[in-house]
Amino acid sequence: MNMDKWVKEKSRREFLTTSASGIGTAALASLLQEEGLLASVTDDAQPESRSSQDAGSHVAPKAKACIFIFMAGAPSQIDLFDPKPKLNELHGKPLPESFTKEVRFAFIQKESAVLMGSPRTFRPCGDSGIELSDVLPHLGSCADDIALIRSMHTEAFNHHPGQLMMNTGVPVFGRPSMGSWLNYGLGSESRNLPGYVVLTTGRGTSGGASNWSSGFLPTSYQGVRFRNQGEPVLNLNNPAGLSDRMQRESLEAIVALNRNHLARIHDPEIASRIAAYELAYRMQSAAPELIDLSDETQATKDLYGVGREEGEMRNYGGRGQGEFHAFSTNCLLARRLVERGVRFVNLYHATWDHHARLEKGVKFNCKMADQPIAALLKDLKKRGLLDSTLVVWGGEFGRTPLGENRQGRDSNTGRDHHPFAFSVWMAGGGVRGGQVLGKTDEFGWNPIEDPVHINDFHATILHLFGLEHRGLTYRFQGRDFRLTDVGGKVLSSLVG
């Protein structure tokens, strides 16, 4: 049975269900039609059972793209975003037992743990007066554009589950990441680049590729990892001796075989494979152009800090060479990606996991990240893109106000994992900047005003894209799954 006949014979509901069930599928079908790889689908063949189609109609979207800057390892909110004078005053003293009685730690020995103040100084920034650490002077100049959440909390207290929780909404394997959900619900405006791109620096995240997985969604929605130099995607370039004509003919033959296979077994992953081959073909010109910064002015490169060197500074274990330049380049590439219609860009950096040598590690990482992140905000704003581009900064959890006293290490030079209260911020994309949401107690241990769960955070991000988080669902193994799992509420005070 040929593809045309198969499409005509399938019922509308069955066709859409077996083809990944959704708006994203309609985009895929449109792409395949452009390439002559799929028979025409009439306008009335829309996904009537498509939850995300209804989800997109409840409010006008403010954001079109998202850049999520993920600082893997868990930055210390106490040293960056949440000043605690009382903690400094009680430095070296034990925390009342009521705080730690039922608490599990990754490494802290509760019996001998003491409070550890921060050596950082905080100052009010911008007209809004948001207090930020002295190691974030560049971000301080953007304070009026950011909304700082100081009362985030999560259930996960180890890195891999925590990273999965922040990126997929649950601390387990197999769920789609936020970038996958957004591309599933809205599709991508880029024809020649993936809708979801991942850029990494540092020594690698604990969660690895599971952080940008499409889970049970079709693989066409997963994040595609780009490199910022050389071949942007491994094995993207043609082998030596393969002409463009030979490649095109080979691709057409492969697509024909895949179409026949799809007609026989109706596996939606085959449609994803067809789209992947075609996208890779177009990326062969678009991706190298993306990472070629020769059309950027020197002033722009200097703004981001492209070409910066660490000098004598080093991060974890004496490593970290080349990270300043790489992270700066990734921030600039993120702007170039959203300019080209990419829906979701992840910037990962690892590590901020400072169980020891916190002072040195925070200084290194902030020197690396502060300038290019502020440059990204300013550059997007200057180009008229910040209003439609949501920029998010965060990690998987926070760090304890207690110094880490792990046996066999120097005590109280770092902080342990702290899921109960930490800080993230958002800017652009419809966010009302220049404000702080939430408050923690005098030690930074628990939220005492406006606690924000990660699922609330996700619900708010989807809302900014015009998606109702309870309506953006995908049926898998007999259940309708969503990014916000069984919780989540929109943080209305953050929405401009």
C-alpha positions in Angstrom: 0.0 0.0 0.0 1.5 3.4 -1.0 1.6 6.4 1.4 -1.1 8.3 -0.4 -3.6 5.5 -0.1 -2.6 4.8 3.5 -3.2 8.5 4.5 -6.6 8.5 2.8 -7.8 5.2 4.4 -6.8 6.1 8.0 -9.4 7.8 10.1 -8.6 11.3 11.2 -8.2 10.4 14.8 -6.2 7.3 14.2 -3.9 9.0 11.8 -3.1 11.8 14.2 -2.7 9.5 17.1 -0.3 7.2 15.4 1.7 10.1 14.0 2.6 11.6 17.4 -0.8 13.2 18.1 -0.5 16.9 17.8 0.2 20.4 16.7 3.9 19.4 16.4 2.8 16.5 14.2 0.9 19.0 12.0 4.1 20.9 11.7 5.9 17.7 10.8 3.3 16.8 8.2 3.7 20.3 6.7 7.4 19.9 6.5 7.1 16.5 4.8 4.6 17.9 2.3 7.0 20.6 1.4 9.6 18.0 0.6 7.2 15.9 -1.3 7.5 13.1 1.3 3.9 13.0 2.6 0.6 13.1 0.8 -1.5 16.2 1.3 -3.5 16.4 4.5 -6.7 18.5 4.2 -7.3 21.6 6.4 -10.1 19.9 8.3 -7.9 17.0 9.3 -6.9 18.8 12.4 -6.1 17.1 15.8 -9.6 17.3 17.3 -8.4 15.4 20.5 -5.3 17.6 20.7 -5.1 19.0 24.2 -2.3 21.4 23.4 -4.3 23.1 20.6 -6.9 24.1 23.2 -4.1 25.0 25.6 -2.7 27.6 23.2 -5.9 29.5 23.0 -6.5 30.6 26.6 -4.3 33.7 26.6 -2.3 35.6 24.0 1.4 34.4 24.1 4.0 36.9 25.2 7.1 34.7 24.6 8.1 33.1 21.3 11.5 31.6 22.3 13.2 30.6 25.5 16.9 30.6 26.5 17.3 28.5 29.6 20.7 29.0 31.3 21.2 26.0 33.5 23.9 26.1 36.1 24.3 22.4 36.8 25.6 21.5 40.3 23.4 24.0 42.2 24.7 27.5 42.7 24.8 28.9 46.2 21.8 31.3 46.5 23.2 32.6 49.8 26.3 33.8 48.1 24.6 35.2 45.0 20.9 36.2 45.4 19.6 35.9 48.9 21.6 38.0 51.5 21.4 36.8 55.1 22.9 39.2 57.7 21.7 37.1 60.6 23.4 34.0 59.1 26.7 36.0 59.0 26.2 37.1 62.6 25.8 33.5 63.7 28.6 32.2 61.6 30.2 29.1 63.3 27.3 28.4 65.6 25.0 25.4 65.4 21.6 25.6 63.7 18.7 24.8 66.1 17.9 21.1 66.0 14.3 21.8 64.9 15.6 22.7 61.5 17.6 19.5 60.8 15.8 16.8 62.9 14.0 15.1 60.0 16.3 16.2 57.2 18.5 14.0 55.1 21.8 15.5 53.8 24.0 14.3 51.0 27.2 14.7 53.0 26.8 16.9 56.1 27.3 15.3 59.5 24.4 16.8 61.5 25.8 16.4 65.0 28.8 18.7 64.3 27.5 21.0 61.6 27.6 24.7 62.1 26.3 27.8 60.2 28.5 29.3 57.6 28.0 32.9 56.6 28.8 34.4 53.3 31.9 36.5 52.6 30.0 38.3 49.8 28.6 41.8 50.0 25.3 42.6 48.6 24.1 45.9 47.1 20.8 47.3 45.8 20.8 47.4 42.0 18.8 49.4 39.5 15.8 51.5 40.2 14.1 48.4 41.7 16.8 48.0 44.3 17.1 44.3 44.0 20.0 43.1 46.2 22.6 41.1 44.3 26.1 39.8 45.2 29.3 41.7 44.5 30.4 38.9 42.1 27.5 39.8 39.8 28.2 43.4 38.8 27.1 43.0 35.2 23.9 41.3 36.0 23.2 44.1 38.5 23.1 46.5 35.6 20.1 44.4 34.3 18.3 44.2 37.6 15.2 46.1 36.4 14.7 43.5 33.7 14.8 40.4 35.9 12.3 38.8 38.2 14.1 37.1 41.0 12.4 34.2 42.8 14.0 33.5 46.2 11.5 30.9 47.4 12.0 28.0 45.0 11.8 24.5 46.4 12.0 20.9 45.2 11.8 17.4 46.4 15.1 16.2 45.0 18.3 16.6 46.9 20.8 14.8 44.7 22.0 16.1 41.4 20.6 13.8 38.7 17.1 13.6 40.1 17.2 17.4 40.8 18.3 18.1 37.2 15.5 15.9 35.9 13.0 17.6 38.2 14.0 21.1 36.9 14.1 20.1 33.3 11.3 17.6 33.0 9.0 18.3 36.0 9.6 15.0 37.7 12.8 13.4 39.3 12.7 10.2 37.2 13.9 9.0 33.8 11.8 8.9 30.7 9.9 12.2 30.7 10.1 14.9 28.1 12.1 18.0 28.8 10.5 21.5 28.9 12.1 22.3 25.5 10.5 19.2 24.0 7.1 20.1 25.5 7.2 23.6 24.0 8.2 22.3 20.6 5.5 19.6 20.8 2.9 22.2 21.6 4.0 25.1 19.4 6.3 23.7 16.8 9.4 25.6 15.6 9.7 28.7 13.4 13.0 27.5 12.1 13.0 25.4 8.9 16.8 24.9 8.7 17.7 24.4 12.4 16.2 22.1 15.1 13.5 23.6 17.3 15.4 22.7 20.4 19.2 23.2 20.6 21.6 22.4 23.5 24.9 24.1 24.1 27.2 22.9 26.8 30.4 24.0 28.6 32.3 22.7 31.6 32.9 19.1 32.7 29.3 17.9 31.9 26.1 17.6 33.9 25.1 14.7 36.1 21.9 14.2 34.1 23.6 14.3 30.7 21.3 13.9 27.7 18.4 12.9 29.9 18.0 16.6 30.7 17.1 17.4 27.1 15.4 14.1 26.1 12.0 14.0 24.4 11.0 11.1 26.6 7.9 9.4 25.2 7.3 12.2 22.8 8.5 11.6 19.2 12.3 12.0 18.9 11.9 14.9 16.6 11.2 17.0 19.7 14.4 16.2 21.6 17.2 18.6 22.1 20.0 18.6 19.5 23.5 19.2 21.0 25.5 21.8 19.1 29.2 22.5 19.4 30.4 26.1 19.2 33.4 25.4 17.0 34.4 22.9 14.3 31.6 20.7 13.1 28.5 22.0 14.8 26.9 18.6 15.0 29.0 15.5 14.9 28.8 13.6 11.6 26.9 16.5 10.0 29.4 17.1 7.2 29.6 14.9 4.1 32.4 12.3 4.0 35.3 13.1 1.6 34.4 12.4 -2.0 30.6 12.5 -1.6 29.1 15.2 -3.9 26.0 17.1 -3.2 24.2 15.3 -6.0 25.2 11.9 -4.6 24.1 12.9 -1.2 20.7 14.1 -2.4 20.1 10.9 -4.4 21.1 8.8 -1.4 18.8 10.8 0.8 15.9 10.3 -1.7 16.5 6.6 -1.7 16.5 6.4 2.1 13.4 8.5 2.3 11.6 6.2 -0.2 12.5 3.2 1.9 11.4 4.8 5.1 8.0 5.8 3.5 7.4 2.2 2.5 8.3 1.0 6.0 6.0 3.7 7.5 3.1 2.5 5.3 3.6 -1.0 6.5 4.0 -0.6 10.3 2.7 2.9 11.0 5.4 3.7 13.6 5.5 7.5 14.1 9.2 7.3 14.8 9.7 6.5 11.1 8.1 9.9 10.3 10.5 11.5 12.8 13.4 9.7 11.0 12.3 11.1 7.6 12.1 14.6 9.0 15.5 14.2 10.7 17.2 13.2 7.4 15.7 16.2 5.7 16.6 18.6 8.6 20.2 17.3 8.6 20.4 18.0 4.9 19.3 21.6 5.4 21.5 22.0 8.5 24.6 21.4 6.5 24.5 25.0 5.3 22.6 26.6 8.2 24.6 25.2 11.1 28.0 26.3 10.0 26.7 29.7 9.2 25.2 29.9 12.7 28.6 29.3 14.5 30.5 31.5 12.1 30.8 34.8 14.0 32.6 36.7 11.3 29.5 38.8 10.6 29.3 39.9 14.3 31.0 43.3 15.1 34.0 43.3 17.4 32.0 45.5 19.7 29.4 42.7 20.1 32.0 40.1 20.6 33.7 42.2 23.3 30.3 42.8 24.9 29.9 39.1 25.4 33.5 38.5 26.3 34.3 36.2 23.3 38.0 35.4 23.4 38.3 36.0 27.2 41.0 34.0 29.0 40.9 32.8 32.6 44.4 34.0 33.4 45.5 32.4 36.7 41.9 31.6 37.7 41.0 27.9 37.9 37.8 26.1 38.9 37.4 22.5 40.3 40.6 20.7 40.8 42.7 23.2 38.9 40.7 22.8 35.6 38.5 25.2 33.7 40.7 26.5 31.0 38.8 27.7 27.9 35.5 28.0 29.8 35.3 31.8 29.7 35.5 31.9 25.9 33.3 28.9 25.4 30.5 30.2 27.7 30.6 33.7 26.1 30.4 32.1 22.7 27.4 30.0 23.7 25.6 33.1 25.0 26.1 34.8 21.7 25.1 31.7 19.8 21.9 31.6 21.8 20.9 35.0 20.5 21.7 34.0 17.0 19.6 30.8 17.4 16.5 32.7 18.5 17.0 35.2 15.7 16.8 32.2 13.3 13.5 30.9 14.8 14.7 28.2 17.2 12.1 27.8 19.9 14.1 26.6 22.9 17.8 26.9 23.6 19.5 25.3 26.6 22.9 26.6 27.8 24.4 24.1 30.3 27.4 24.8 32.4 28.9 22.4 35.0 29.9 22.6 37.7 28.5 24.8 40.5 28.8 21.9 42.9 30.9 23.5 45.5 31.1 21.1 48.5 34.6 22.6 49.1 36.5 25.7 48.1 33.3 27.6 47.7 34.9 31.1 47.7 37.2 30.2 44.8 34.6 28.3 42.8 32.0 31.1 43.1 34.4 33.7 42.0 35.5 31.6 39.0 32.0 30.8 37.8 30.6 34.3 38.3 33.6 35.8 36.4 32.8 33.3 33.6 29.0 33.8 33.5 28.2 37.3 34.7 29.4 39.3 31.7 28.1 37.2 28.9 24.7 36.6 30.5 24.2 40.4 31.1 25.4 41.0 27.5 22.8 38.5 26.2 20.0 40.4 28.0 21.3 43.8 26.8 21.8 42.6 23.2 18.3 41.0 23.0 16.8 44.2 24.4 18.7 46.4 21.9 17.6 44.2 19.0 13.9 44.2 20.1 14.0 40.5 21.0 13.8 40.5 24.8 10.1 41.2 24.8 9.5 37.9 22.9 12.4 35.9 24.3 12.2 34.4 27.8 15.6 34.1 29.5 15.7 31.8 32.5 18.6 31.2 35.0 18.7 28.5 37.5 20.1 25.2 38.8 18.6 22.0 40.3 18.5 23.2 43.9 20.4 25.4 46.3 23.2 25.1 48.9 22.9 24.8 52.7 23.5 27.7 55.1 25.5 25.0 57.0 29.1 24.5 56.1 29.9 21.1 54.8 31.8 19.0 57.4 32.3 15.8 55.4 34.8 13.5 57.0 38.2 13.5 55.2 37.9 17.0 53.9 38.6 20.5 55.2 35.4 21.5 57.1 33.3 24.5 56.3 34.8 25.6 53.0 31.7 24.6 51.0 28.0 23.9 51.2 25.9 20.8 50.8 22.8 20.2 48.7 19.7 22.2 49.8 16.3 21.5 48.1 14.2 23.5 50.6 14.9 27.0 49.3 16.9 28.4 46.4 16.9 31.2 43.9 16.2 31.4 40.1 15.4 34.4 37.9 13.5 35.1 34.7 13.7 38.1 32.3 11.9 39.1 29.1 9.2 37.1 27.3 6.4 38.9 29.2 8.0 38.8 32.6 7.4 41.8 34.8 11.0 42.7 35.7 12.5 44.6 38.6 10.9 42.5 41.4 11.6 39.8 43.9 9.1 37.1 44.6 9.3 35.1 47.8 11.2 35.3 51.0 13.2 32.8 53.1 13.9 32.8 56.8 16.8 34.5 58.4 19.1 31.5 57.7 17.9 30.9 54.1 16.6 27.5 55.2 12.9 27.6 54.2 10.6 29.9 52.3 8.4 32.0 54.6 6.6 34.0 51.9 5.2 32.9 48.5 6.9 29.4 48.2 7.3 28.4 44.6 7.5 24.8 43.5 9.2 23.8 40.3 5.9 22.8 38.8 4.6 26.3 39.5 7.7 27.6 37.7 6.9 25.4 34.7 3.3 26.4 34.7 4.3 30.0 34.5 6.7 29.5 31.7 4.1 27.7 29.6 1.6 30.5 30.4 4.0 33.0 29.0 4.0 31.0 25.7 0.2 31.0 25.7 -0.1 27.4 26.9 -2.4 26.2 29.7 -0.3 23.8 31.6 -3.1 21.4 32.4 -4.1 21.2 28.8 -0.7 20.5 27.3 -0.8 16.7 27.5 0.3 13.6 25.8 -1.3 10.2 26.2 1.2 7.5 27.0 0.5 4.0 28.4 -3.1 4.9 29.1 -2.4 8.2 31.0 -2.4 11.8 30.0 1.0 13.2 31.0 2.1 16.8 31.3 5.1 18.9 32.2 3.7 20.0 35.5 2.7 16.4 36.5 -0.2 16.7 39.0 0.5 20.1 40.3 1.5 23.6 39.2 0.0 27.1 39.4 0.8 30.2 37.4 2.7 32.9 39.3 0.5 35.8 38.2 2.6 38.4 39.9 5.5 37.6 37.5 3.5 38.0 34.3 3.7 41.5 32.8 
